[in-house]
Amino acid sequence: MELINFDNFEQNQRMYGGTAGRKMGITYEGKEYLLKFPGNLKEQQMKNINLSYSNSPVCEYIGSKIYEIVGLPVHNTILGTRNNKIVVACKDFLGEEDRLYEFDKIKVTFEPHFLDSNGNETNGVGVDLYEIMMTIQEHPFLQDIPGVKEHFWNMFIMDALIGNTDRNNSNWGIILKKDGVKEIAPVYDNGNCLNSKWDDEKMRIVMNDADKMEAEAYKARRCIFELHGKRVNPYHIIESREYSECLEAVYRLTPQIGNNMNRI
């Protein structure tokens, strides 16, 4: 696989948020791209982490390609280098006058009182699954956009598959176009999948131990979303069959995953 050398590309005028690492906008082959650099793990002083820099650019690329293989809308990614570091270029899916409203901004601009899964009133900034479902179902901004709930559960299933533990209210959303049309943004921000902070030795230890492998891949898996104040294991949510839309996503995606497992 050829890596694109991005050394000589100048920064454009587009600015990007997020706290996972350095970013910069460039123009590549006439299109706007976001270059994402590996996170400096030494700077963060993380425990039990031996890598100096995360593998997040590679994981962003692979995770996004898995979404693509399964047939879900996802941003286009290109793997490359800049200043001797592996980077990933993510195609900017916004037009000049488009606006991206991340779900966290939609969620807090909601007049009815929020109740979480414990029945408590909240200010709407949390990641309680009950709150999220209520927002998707009732928020006026979302009512004329088909497929929002299906999109959420598609991401929930796929993120469980690729081990993306950082899907949250701020990295998925809705595009408001210049003409007022609203559409669901393609899936983006997949860099925290596939244990992006693990070194080769840690991967080797886990992969050679069946119990550790089962714990990491299934038993101990947690995502960012919560029920009753605790982060949930996505597989427990699937197994519970409590959310019919989640089960429908499993039925939708399982054939695509199975048919493409060799490519994945």
Buried (B, 14 or more C-beta within 10 A) or exposed (E): EEEBEBEEBEEBEBEEEEEBBEBBBBBBEEEBBBBBBBBEBEEEEEEEBEBEBBBBBBBBBBBBBBBBBBEBBBBBBBBBBBEEEBBBBBBBBBEEEBEBBBBBBBBEEBEEEBBBBEEEEBEBEBBBBBBBBBBBEEBEBBEEBEEBBBBBBBBBBBBBBBBBBBBBBBBBBBBBEEEEEBBBBBBBBBBBBBBBBBBEEBEEEBEEEEEBEEEBBEEEBEBBBBBEEEEBBBBBBBEEEEBEBBBBBBEBBEEBBEEEEEEB
